[in-house]
Amino acid sequence: MKRNMAADSPRAGASGGDRAWSRLLESISGPLVACAAALPVCVVISLSAGAGPFDLIAGLWTGAWGSADALATTLGKLTPLLLTGLAVSMAYQARLLNIGCEGQLMLGALASAAFAASAKSLPASLLAPLTLIAGAVIGAAWAYPAVWLKQKRGVHEVITTIFMNTIAIHLCEILVLGPLGDGTAIGRTREIGDGAVWPPVWQYGAMGLTIAPFFAVVLGFLAHFWLSGTPWGFEVKAAGCNPESARAAGIEVERWQKRMFLLSGALAGLAGALEVVAVHHRFYRAFSPGYGFDGITAAFLANAAPGWVWLSGLLLAGLRAADKWLQLAVGISPSSIYIIQACLLLSVAGQPGIRDGLGRLVSNLRAGGRMPLGEHARTGEPESRP
C-alpha cells in the first residue's frame, strides 16, 4: 500500500490547519470586508444629508431588523435575492458567468403566472408544484442558448446573457400587453388560481410572509451539501477548476457545464415563480426591480459559495427593506441604498487581494513568524536575519 508522504511530514497537521483557516476566511471575508468598506460611505452620506454621522446606519438597522414587521419585510425580499444569487453561484462552480438571471426571472415569473391563471381548474396538489416547475423550465430554456453558443461557437456567455436580458424584458412587455394580459392597458396577467397561492404564515400590515424565504434557504444548503458531499459535486468542481485535468480523468466537462448553466437558469426562473405565488399573485410590467442583477452581488459577496449566499442575500434584502424608512424617519433619500450597494460590489472586486493577505497573515501567525515583506511575501520563505 502506498504511504501518504504528506501525512508523515511533521508539517502535515499545520498545513491542514492552515487550509481550514483559509477556507473559513474565504467564506466570511466577503460580507465582513464589504460591510467595513460601506461604513465610511454611510457616514459621508449621513453628514451630506444634514443628519448625524451614524443616523443612516441606525436607520438601516431599524428599517431592516428593528421590529417584527421590518424583519418580515426583509425576509420577504430575501427569496428572489437568494435564489438569483444561488443561480449565479451554481453556474460559477463550472466557471461560467450567468449574467442573464434578470431575464430568466422575468420569463419564469410570466410563464408561472400565465400557467396558474389558465389552469385554475386543476387541484391545488397539482397546480402548486406545476406552477413552480413552469417557471423553472422556462428559466432553464432561456439559459440554454447562451451555453450552446459558448460550447459550439465560442461566444462568451456574458455577452449572450446580457443581450438575452434585454430581449426577455421586452418580450415580457409585449406578451403581457398582448395575448397573456388581462385585457387592460395596465400590462399585467390575470390573477393566478387559489390553488397555486402560498398562504402567509406571518401577517404584517396588508402583506404576509410565506415560507418562500425559508424554502430558498433550504435550497441553498442542499446545493452546498450536493457540491461538497457527492461525487457529482466533485466532478463539477473539478470541471470548473481545471478542465484539462478533469477531461484527462474522464470527467465530461462540457456536459457538466451545460447542466450547471441550465440549473442556474432554472433557479432564476424559480425565483420569479415564487414571487408570483407568494407575493404578487400575478405578473405585471416592471415585475423585477433588478433582482437578477442584485443576485450577482449576492453571489460574489459570498465568494460564490452556495452555503453562504443566504447571508449576503439577507444583507441586500435588509438594504431594500429599509429604503422607505430612511426617507420617512431619517430624512435620507432611499437612493443612498444604491450607493451603498455599489460600494459592496466594488469591495467584492478587491476581495482576492485582501483574502490572500489575510491568509498569509494567519499562516505566519500560526507558524510563529511575522508577516513576510517584499520578496518574502511572494515566495513565502522566512526572511533571513543578519
N, C-alpha and C positions, 0 to 999 in steps of 0.2 A: 504494500500500500504506500502511496506517495505521502510524504510528510509535508505539512504546511510549514514552509520555512518562515513565513511571516509570523506564524503563531509561536515559533521557537525563539523569535527575536525578543530581547528584553524590552524593546520599544513598541511591541505589538499592542499591549494594553493601552499605552499612552496614545498611540495612533488611533485606536478605536475610540478612545475618549475624545480626542480632538475632532474626529469625524462627527461624533454625536453632538458636540458643542457647535460645530459648524452648521449642521443641519438645523439645530434649534435656532441659531442666529439667523439663518436663511429664512426660516419660517416667520419669525416675529419681527425681523428688522424692517420689513415693508411698512406695516402700519405705524410702528414707532417712529421711524425716520420721517414718514410723511406728516405725522401729527406734529413732530418737533419743527419741521420746516414751515408748517402752516401757522404756528403760534405767533411769530413776529408779524406775519401778514395780518392776522386777526387784530393785533394791537394797532397797527397802522390804519386799518380800515375803521376801527372804533374811533380813533383820535380824529381822523379826517371827517367823520360824520358828526363831530361835536359831542360824542359820548365819552364815557370813561374808558381807560385803556383796556379793561377786561370785560366791558359790557357785551361785546359781541360773543365772546366765549361763554359768558353766563347765559346770554340769550340762546345760543345754540344748545347748551345743556338743558335749559328749561323747556325749549320748544321741542326737543327730541326725546328727552327722557325724564323731564321734570314732573310728570303726572301720569296717571294711568291712561288718560286719553292721548297724551303725547306719545307714550310708549306704544299704544295700539296703532297710532298713525304711522310711526316709524316702522313697526313690524309689517303693516300693510303695504308699505313701499318697498319692503325688503325683497319680496318674491321675484319681481322682474329683474332687479339688480343682481340678485344672487344667481338666478338661472342664466342670464346672459353672461355674467362673469364666469360661471361654470362652463358655459359653452365655449368661450374663448380659451379657458384653461385646458379643456379636453382636447381641442384642436392643437394647442401648443405642445401637448405631450408628444405629438408626432412632428413637431417643429413646423406647424402650419399656422398661419395667422388668419383667423376668421374675423374680418372687419365688417362682415355683412349681417351681423346679428340684428341690426335695426330693421332691415328689410325682411329678414326671416321671421322676426317677431310680429311685424305688421301683417304679413301674409298668413302666418299661423293664426293670429287673432281673427282675421277676416274669415278664414276658412272655418274655424271652430264656431264663430258666431253665425255664419250662414248655414252651416250644417244643423246646429242646435235650434235655429229658428225654423227650419224647414222640416225637421223630424220630431216635432213636438209630440206626435202620437206614440213614439217609442216609449217603453217603460224606462223609469229612471235608472234601473240597473244596467241598461244598455246605453241610454242616451248620455249619461255622465262620462263613462270611460271612452265612448266613441268620439265625443266632442274633443277630449284631450288628444286622442290618437289622431284626429283630423288635423289639429294644429301642428302636432309633431311631424306628421308625414309631409305636410306642405312645407314646413321649415326645412326638413331634410332634402326635399325635392328641389327647393330653391338654392340650396347649398351645392347640389351636385354639379351644375355646370362649371363652377369655379374649380373644383378639384379635378374634373375631367380635363379642362383646358390646361391645368397645371401639369398633369401627367402626360397628356397626349400632344400638347403643343408648346409646353414650356412657358405658358403665360403665368406670371406671378399672381398668386391668389389675392394679394392685397388690392391689385388693380381691378381685377374682375369683381371682387366683392364690393368695392366702393361703387363701381358702376351699377351693380345689381341692386344696391341700396336705393339709388335714385329711381331705377326702373320700378322697383317694388312699391315705393311710396306713391308714385304717380299712378301705377296700376291699381293700387287700392282705392285711390281717389276716384278713378274712372268707374270702377266696379261698384263702389258704394253710392255714387251718384246715378248709377245706371241700373243694371239688372239685379244687383244684390241689395239695393237700397230699399227703404220703407215707403218710397213714393213721394217723399218731401224733398225740399231743396236744402235741408239741413246737412245731408250727407251722412247717413247712419243706416245701419241694418235694423231689421225688426228685432224685438226682444227675443231672447232665447227661451226655450221651454223651461217650465219649472223643474222638470226632472234633471236638467243639466246644472241648475244653480247650486252652488255650495252655500249652505246656510251659515250665518255668522255664529261663532262661539263666544264672541265678546262684542257687545254693543257699545258704541261710543257716538253720541250725537245721532245724526241721521245715517251714519255709516256703521258698518260692522266688520269685525275681524274674523276671517275664516281660518281654517287650518292650513291654508296655502303656504304661508311662510315656513311653517314647521315641516310641511311636505318637501319644500325646496331644500331646507337644511338637511333633511334625511337623505335626499338625493346626493347632496354634496359629500356626505360622509360615505355613502355607498360607493360613489365614484372613487373616493380616496382609498377605500379598502380594496376595491377591484384593481386599482392600479398597483397598489403596494403588496397585495397578498395573493395574487393569482398569476399563473403562467402567462395568461393573455396580457395582463398589465406589464409584466416583464418584457414581453415581446414589443409592446407599444413603446416603452421607454427605450429599449434597445434600438428600435427603428428610428426613433427621434434623435437619440444622442449620437449614434454612429451608424448611418445607413449602410455603408460599405461592409463593416464588420458584421452587421445584422444579416445582410444578404449572404455573406460567406458562411454564417451559422445556420442558414436555411430558413430564416425569417422572411416572410413575404412583406417587404417594406411597403410597396405600393398599395397592396390590399389593406394594410393597417392604416395607411394614410387616408385612404378613401373612407374606410369605416369610421375613423375618428372625426373626419370632417363632416360626414353625414350625421354622426351622433351630435356634433356641435350644432348643426343646423336644426336637428330635432329638438334639442334643449331650448334653443332660442324660440322656435315655434311653440313649444310647450309653455314658455314664459308668456307669450301672447294669449294662448288659450286659457291659462289660469287667470289672467287679468279679466278675461271675458266672463268666466264662470264664477269668479269670486268677488269681483269689484263692479264692473260696468254693466254686465248682462247684455251687452250688445257691442258692436263695433261702430266707430264713428271716425270722421276725419280728425287728423291730429291726435290719433289714439295714443301714441307714444311721445312723451316729452324728451326723447333721446335716451331711453333705457338701454338700447343696444350699444350706443357709444359709451354710456357710463359703465356698461359691463366690461369694456376694455380696461378702464381704470380700475375697476374692482378686481379683475383677474391679475393684472400685473402689480397692483398694490399688495396682493397676496403671493407674489412671486410665482403666479400660475400654479399654485398648489390647491387642488380641488378641496382639500380638507380645511383650508383657511379662507376660502372665498367668502364664507358667511360673515367673517369678521370685518373684512373690508366692505362687503355689501352693507352691513349694519352701519358702518361709519357713513357711507354715502347716503343711505336711507335716512339717517338722522339729519344730515345736512338738508335734504329735500323736505323733510317734515317740519323743520324749524324755520323755513323761509318766511311764512306768513307771520309767525310770532315775532320775528326780528322787526318787521315793519310796524306791527301794531303796538308792541310793548316796549321795544327798544328804540324805534325810530330809525333803524338802519335799513337801507334798501336790500330787498331779497336778492338783488343781483350780486351782492357780495358772496353769495353761496358759490357762484360760478367762478369767481376769482379764487376762492379757497380750493375749489375742486381742481382748477388749473394748476395751483401750487402743488397739490397732491400728485397730479400727473407728472409734473416736472421733477418732483422728488423721486418718482419711480425711475426716471431715466438715469438718475445719478446713483441709484442703489448699488449696482455691481461694484463700483469702486469703493463705496462705503463698506459694503459687506465684506469685500476682500480684506480691507484694512482691519475690520473688527475680527475677522477670522485669524489673521496673523497675530493680532494683539492677544487673543485668547490662547493661541498656541504657544506664544512666548511666555505668557504668564504661567501657564501650566508647566512649562519646561523650566521655570525658574530663571529665565533670562530676561532681557529687556528688548524693547521693540527695535528690530534692526533698521538701520538707516542706509540711505544711498544704495550702493551695490548690494549690500547685505539684505536690503528689503526685497530686492528682486530675486536673489538666489536662495534666501532663507538660511544661509550659512551664518554661524556666530561671528560677531565682529572681533577681530584679533586685537589684543591689547599689547602695548609695548612692555 
